[in-house]
């Protein structure tokens, strides 16, 4: 995932200073030297690093920190605040037109993921904000782009406006706005042409579209994997076109994250969204404060809650809570819960959102094998309805049949049944504690 190397280095540096009862200027200097190295290794722009280190250093040797009862914690708080400011301070919302439709231009180089991101953004606007976007295929130089957008529109059940590849992109954009008004679309997202590199012909065309449709937003789509090149591209597009925001793609990939930390500082334009995977729902609003917390290993509980709210069925959750209370939780319920959790994303990423998880011994090296969950699902799915409801009836011959049906060894079937039994015992103990607590006027927060 993005920022992994940077996060590791910064968290190591923060650990050294966290519990210090006294912080000296030389402690701060040493820490700032390590922070500088960590940022440069993450491919953050040199000038950005210089300014960041200067700001943190000046604040960290202030009297409030040096005389504080918890100076180490104060320094970490300063690093977090400045990291948040570096990425924009707070989440930047999409500008909305006074009279619909709101027009968004998607611009960027070829291969940055512009067309796919156009589909993802439309999907997000519909799911999260209940909007009705019109997708516009204005990349006439790459016929595959028109076809790709039409395919995405069909997949998402959304309207796509196209006039083929023989009409000028400016004309396509103009007619698309008219069509959006007629059909009551409240958003228009224009997928424009890209190039392998920036040239005057491309910029003139984009300026032509901008002058005609007066977009409310011009989003530059940038591949986070390209590092410093991404910053140069952003600066060039901003100078010539006047972008209003950036969407970073492939932020879930093996990238050092320097682009995300540099783009905001270099262009003074916010990162609006981040692409976190291949699926059409893998686009997230960019929250600088949450990202700073994740980089420093402080977790991101708000994003975790949002993911849960988006994917977990509330009625089923209440039903499950009742079953856990009266100890009627079955393997069938367990299978359903696995499915709900998997919808939220890779388990490794979810664990990193839990505050303090980075300080659990061995968490850094923890490798969660998603295949193991697939194996557990296969074992439970190979059971009969009766076996799922009453696992105590599963004898040796039943275990052999389940193992054969799931393609897993009998030992794994035994392990799952044992773990499920232990989980039920733990629920019983929790139930006992809760009942005792109620007699004393105490309640667990989830009971």
KAJO-V822200 format. One record per pair of residues at least 12 apart in sequence whose C-alpha atoms are under 7 Angstrom apart, sorted by sequence separation. I is the first residue (numbers start at 1). GAP is how many residues later the second one is. D is the distance in Angstrom with one decimal. If there is no record, write none. Layout:
i->I gap->GAP d->D
i->I gap->GAP d->D
//
This chain:
i->137 gap->12 d->6.6
i->273 gap->12 d->4.4
i->274 gap->12 d->5.8
i->36 gap->13 d->6.4
i->272 gap->13 d->6.0
i->273 gap->13 d->4.7
i->272 gap->14 d->5.4
i->399 gap->14 d->6.6
i->60 gap->15 d->5.6
i->161 gap->15 d->6.3
i->271 gap->15 d->6.3
i->36 gap->17 d->6.5
i->13 gap->18 d->6.4
i->383 gap->19 d->6.0
i->348 gap->20 d->6.0
i->382 gap->20 d->5.3
i->13 gap->21 d->6.8
i->32 gap->21 d->6.2
i->347 gap->21 d->6.9
i->56 gap->22 d->6.5
i->143 gap->22 d->6.7
i->56 gap->23 d->6.2
i->220 gap->23 d->6.6
i->251 gap->23 d->6.5
i->379 gap->23 d->6.4
i->382 gap->23 d->5.5
i->135 gap->24 d->6.3
i->136 gap->24 d->5.7
i->137 gap->24 d->6.2
i->140 gap->24 d->6.9
i->141 gap->24 d->6.9
i->219 gap->24 d->6.2
i->224 gap->24 d->5.7
i->245 gap->24 d->5.4
i->246 gap->24 d->6.3
i->247 gap->24 d->5.9
i->251 gap->24 d->5.9
i->252 gap->24 d->4.8
i->379 gap->24 d->6.9
i->382 gap->24 d->5.7
i->10 gap->25 d->6.4
i->32 gap->25 d->6.7
i->134 gap->25 d->5.5
i->135 gap->25 d->4.6
i->136 gap->25 d->4.8
i->137 gap->25 d->5.2
i->140 gap->25 d->4.3
i->218 gap->25 d->5.0
i->219 gap->25 d->6.2
i->220 gap->25 d->6.4
i->221 gap->25 d->6.0
i->222 gap->25 d->6.2
i->223 gap->25 d->5.9
i->224 gap->25 d->5.8
i->225 gap->25 d->6.6
i->244 gap->25 d->6.1
i->245 gap->25 d->5.0
i->246 gap->25 d->4.6
i->247 gap->25 d->5.8
i->248 gap->25 d->6.5
i->249 gap->25 d->5.9
i->250 gap->25 d->5.6
i->251 gap->25 d->5.5
i->252 gap->25 d->6.1
i->56 gap->26 d->6.8
i->134 gap->26 d->5.9
i->135 gap->26 d->6.1
i->136 gap->26 d->6.2
i->218 gap->26 d->5.2
i->219 gap->26 d->5.0
i->220 gap->26 d->4.8
i->221 gap->26 d->4.8
i->222 gap->26 d->5.1
i->223 gap->26 d->4.9
i->224 gap->26 d->5.9
i->245 gap->26 d->5.7
i->246 gap->26 d->5.7
i->247 gap->26 d->4.8
i->248 gap->26 d->4.8
i->249 gap->26 d->4.4
i->250 gap->26 d->6.0
i->217 gap->27 d->5.6
i->218 gap->27 d->6.6
i->219 gap->27 d->5.3
i->220 gap->27 d->6.1
i->221 gap->27 d->6.0
i->222 gap->27 d->6.1
i->223 gap->27 d->6.2
i->224 gap->27 d->5.8
i->245 gap->27 d->5.9
i->247 gap->27 d->5.6
i->248 gap->27 d->6.0
i->250 gap->27 d->6.6
i->379 gap->27 d->5.1
i->10 gap->28 d->6.7
i->219 gap->28 d->6.5
i->231 gap->28 d->6.0
i->312 gap->28 d->5.9
i->378 gap->28 d->5.1
i->9 gap->29 d->5.9
i->28 gap->29 d->6.8
i->140 gap->29 d->6.9
i->230 gap->29 d->6.2
i->234 gap->29 d->6.9
i->238 gap->29 d->6.8
i->311 gap->29 d->6.6
i->115 gap->30 d->6.8
i->139 gap->30 d->6.9
i->225 gap->30 d->5.2
i->138 gap->31 d->5.0
i->224 gap->31 d->6.7
i->227 gap->31 d->6.2
i->228 gap->31 d->6.1
i->231 gap->31 d->6.6
i->235 gap->31 d->6.9
i->6 gap->32 d->5.8
i->28 gap->32 d->6.8
i->227 gap->32 d->5.2
i->231 gap->32 d->5.4
i->235 gap->32 d->5.7
i->311 gap->32 d->6.3
i->6 gap->33 d->6.7
i->119 gap->33 d->6.2
i->224 gap->33 d->7.0
i->234 gap->33 d->7.0
i->311 gap->33 d->6.3
i->115 gap->34 d->6.4
i->138 gap->34 d->6.3
i->207 gap->34 d->6.6
i->379 gap->34 d->6.7
i->138 gap->35 d->6.9
i->224 gap->35 d->6.0
i->6 gap->36 d->5.8
i->25 gap->36 d->6.0
i->173 gap->36 d->6.8
i->308 gap->36 d->6.6
i->307 gap->37 d->5.8
i->170 gap->38 d->6.3
i->170 gap->39 d->5.0
i->174 gap->39 d->6.5
i->136 gap->40 d->6.7
i->24 gap->42 d->7.0
i->335 gap->42 d->6.3
i->23 gap->43 d->6.1
i->134 gap->46 d->6.6
i->304 gap->46 d->6.9
i->21 gap->48 d->7.0
i->23 gap->48 d->6.0
i->21 gap->49 d->6.2
i->22 gap->49 d->6.3
i->23 gap->49 d->6.7
i->304 gap->49 d->6.3
i->21 gap->50 d->6.6
i->20 gap->51 d->6.9
i->134 gap->51 d->6.2
i->20 gap->52 d->5.3
i->133 gap->52 d->5.6
i->138 gap->52 d->6.5
i->139 gap->52 d->6.5
i->141 gap->52 d->6.9
i->301 gap->52 d->5.8
i->19 gap->53 d->5.8
i->132 gap->53 d->5.3
i->133 gap->53 d->6.1
i->134 gap->53 d->6.1
i->135 gap->53 d->6.1
i->136 gap->53 d->6.0
i->137 gap->53 d->6.6
i->138 gap->53 d->5.6
i->139 gap->53 d->4.9
i->299 gap->53 d->5.9
i->300 gap->53 d->4.3
i->301 gap->53 d->5.9
i->18 gap->54 d->4.4
i->132 gap->54 d->5.7
i->133 gap->54 d->4.4
i->134 gap->54 d->4.8
i->135 gap->54 d->5.1
i->136 gap->54 d->4.7
i->137 gap->54 d->5.5
i->138 gap->54 d->5.0
i->139 gap->54 d->4.2
i->299 gap->54 d->4.1
i->300 gap->54 d->6.2
i->301 gap->54 d->6.8
i->17 gap->55 d->5.0
i->18 gap->55 d->5.5
i->131 gap->55 d->6.6
i->132 gap->55 d->6.4
i->133 gap->55 d->5.6
i->134 gap->55 d->6.3
i->135 gap->55 d->6.3
i->136 gap->55 d->5.9
i->138 gap->55 d->6.7
i->299 gap->55 d->4.7
i->300 gap->55 d->6.6
i->133 gap->56 d->7.0
i->299 gap->56 d->3.9
i->332 gap->56 d->5.5
i->298 gap->57 d->4.9
i->299 gap->57 d->6.6
i->331 gap->57 d->5.0
i->332 gap->57 d->6.7
i->298 gap->58 d->5.8
i->330 gap->58 d->6.4
i->331 gap->58 d->6.4
i->294 gap->59 d->6.8
i->297 gap->59 d->6.9
i->330 gap->59 d->5.4
i->297 gap->61 d->5.6
i->14 gap->62 d->6.5
i->118 gap->71 d->6.8
i->118 gap->73 d->6.5
i->115 gap->76 d->6.2
i->101 gap->79 d->7.0
i->101 gap->80 d->6.8
i->101 gap->84 d->6.3
i->102 gap->84 d->6.2
i->103 gap->84 d->5.9
i->104 gap->84 d->6.1
i->105 gap->84 d->6.0
i->106 gap->84 d->5.9
i->110 gap->84 d->4.5
i->101 gap->85 d->4.3
i->102 gap->85 d->4.7
i->103 gap->85 d->4.8
i->104 gap->85 d->4.8
i->105 gap->85 d->4.9
i->106 gap->85 d->5.3
i->107 gap->85 d->5.9
i->109 gap->85 d->4.6
i->110 gap->85 d->4.8
i->100 gap->86 d->5.2
i->101 gap->86 d->4.9
i->102 gap->86 d->6.2
i->103 gap->86 d->6.2
i->104 gap->86 d->6.2
i->105 gap->86 d->6.7
i->106 gap->86 d->6.0
i->108 gap->86 d->5.7
i->109 gap->86 d->5.1
i->110 gap->86 d->5.3
i->101 gap->87 d->6.4
i->109 gap->87 d->5.9
i->109 gap->88 d->6.3
i->327 gap->101 d->7.0
i->324 gap->103 d->6.9
i->325 gap->106 d->6.7
i->114 gap->107 d->5.9
i->112 gap->109 d->6.3
i->105 gap->110 d->6.4
i->112 gap->110 d->5.5
i->104 gap->111 d->5.6
i->112 gap->111 d->4.9
i->103 gap->112 d->4.8
i->104 gap->112 d->6.1
i->105 gap->112 d->6.3
i->106 gap->112 d->6.1
i->107 gap->112 d->6.1
i->108 gap->112 d->5.4
i->103 gap->113 d->5.4
i->104 gap->113 d->4.8
i->105 gap->113 d->4.7
i->106 gap->113 d->5.1
i->107 gap->113 d->4.9
i->108 gap->113 d->5.2
i->102 gap->114 d->6.2
i->103 gap->114 d->6.6
i->104 gap->114 d->5.8
i->105 gap->114 d->6.1
i->106 gap->114 d->6.1
i->107 gap->114 d->6.1
i->108 gap->114 d->6.6
i->106 gap->115 d->6.9
i->97 gap->119 d->6.4
i->96 gap->120 d->6.9
i->95 gap->121 d->6.1
i->95 gap->122 d->6.6
i->113 gap->136 d->6.9
i->124 gap->157 d->6.8
i->123 gap->158 d->6.9
i->120 gap->160 d->5.0
i->120 gap->161 d->6.2
i->121 gap->162 d->7.0
i->120 gap->163 d->6.2
i->87 gap->174 d->5.7
i->86 gap->175 d->6.5
i->88 gap->176 d->6.3
i->87 gap->177 d->5.7
i->86 gap->178 d->6.9
i->92 gap->178 d->6.5
i->86 gap->179 d->6.2
i->92 gap->180 d->5.8
i->88 gap->182 d->5.9
i->45 gap->183 d->7.0
i->43 gap->184 d->6.3
i->43 gap->185 d->6.5
i->91 gap->195 d->6.1
i->91 gap->196 d->4.8
i->90 gap->197 d->6.2
i->91 gap->197 d->6.4
i->90 gap->198 d->5.7
i->89 gap->199 d->5.9
i->90 gap->199 d->6.4
i->88 gap->200 d->6.1
i->89 gap->200 d->6.7
i->87 gap->201 d->5.3
i->84 gap->204 d->5.1
i->84 gap->205 d->4.9
i->84 gap->208 d->5.5
i->83 gap->209 d->5.8
i->80 gap->212 d->6.0
i->43 gap->213 d->6.6
i->80 gap->213 d->6.8
i->42 gap->214 d->4.7
i->44 gap->214 d->4.1
i->48 gap->214 d->6.4
i->42 gap->215 d->6.1
i->43 gap->215 d->4.5
i->44 gap->215 d->6.4
i->42 gap->216 d->5.0
i->44 gap->217 d->6.4
i->45 gap->217 d->5.7
i->48 gap->217 d->6.7
i->44 gap->218 d->5.7
i->2 gap->249 d->5.3
i->1 gap->250 d->6.9
i->2 gap->250 d->5.4
i->6 gap->250 d->6.9
i->1 gap->251 d->4.5
i->2 gap->251 d->6.0
i->5 gap->251 d->6.5
i->1 gap->252 d->5.2
i->2 gap->252 d->6.0
i->3 gap->252 d->6.9
i->4 gap->252 d->7.0
i->1 gap->253 d->5.6
i->2 gap->253 d->4.9
i->3 gap->253 d->5.3
i->1 gap->254 d->6.9
i->2 gap->254 d->5.8
i->3 gap->254 d->4.8
i->2 gap->255 d->5.3
i->11 gap->285 d->5.5
i->10 gap->286 d->6.4
i->11 gap->286 d->6.4
i->7 gap->288 d->4.6
i->7 gap->289 d->5.9
i->3 gap->292 d->6.6
//
